[in-house]
Amino acid sequence: MPLYEYELCEGDCVVCGGAFTLKRPITAKPLEKCPACKRAIRKKISNFFTPSILKPLSITDAKKAGFTVLKKVSKGEYEKQ
């Protein structure tokens, strides 16, 4: 389930702190009011996770994962490795 970040449209709140994060199914209806203080809220645009260091995929790793590895023989021609 994705995480959604929300903030109050106006003011601040002691109960929710003015912003909160919820784990909700994609099929759920969008929230219009804070579940804690019942004030109007809006969904924030949030960052998404991307790994900062990616390990290159080796030929053996690709084969173990079930991929077919091809080698370029000439222009437009490939053969299985």
N, C-alpha and C positions, 0 to 999 in steps of 0.2 A: 504494500500500500504506500502511496506517495505521502510525503509530508507537505502540509500547506501552512504558510505563515500568514497571520492576520494582524491587523492593527486597528485601533479605534479611529473612526472618522474624525471625531472631535474630542479634545480634552484628554484627561488621564484618569486612571482608575487604580485604586489601592488593591482591589481584588485580583484583576488580571494583569496589572502592570502596564496596560495600554497596548501590549502586544503579546501574542502567544502562538505556539505551533501545535498543530494537530495532525495525527495520522488518520487519514480518511480514505475510503474507497473512491475510485474514480467515478463510479456510478452514483455517489451520494449527491444530493442537491446542494448547491452552494449555500454557505452560511450567510445570513444577513444580520444576525445579532450575536453578541458575545454570549457563550453559554454560562459564564459566571455573573456578569453584571447586566446583561440584556440590553446593552447599548449598541448602536449601529457600528458595524465593522466593514473593512474592505480587505481583500486579499492582496498581499504584498508580492511583488516580483522578487523571487529569491534565487540564490545561486544554486547550481547543481554540482554534484560531485564528479570530478574527473581525476583519474590517477595522475600524479605529477611525473612519475617515472614509469615508463612502459618498457617492458622487456620485449625485444624483437622476437617474433615467432620463428623458431627454427624449423627446418624441414621435418625432422623427427617428431617435433611437437605437433606440427600440422597433420602428419600421418596418423599419430596416436589419437588426434581429435576427430579423425574420420574424413579429412579433406583429401582430395586428389591433388597431388603436387605435379605441376607441369614444368618442363624446361623448354625454352625457346630454341628451336633447331635452326630455323631460318625465318625470313619474313613471312609471317602468317602461318608458320608450321610449329607445332608443339608436340612433345612426346612425354609420356608418363615417366616419372623418375622412380 
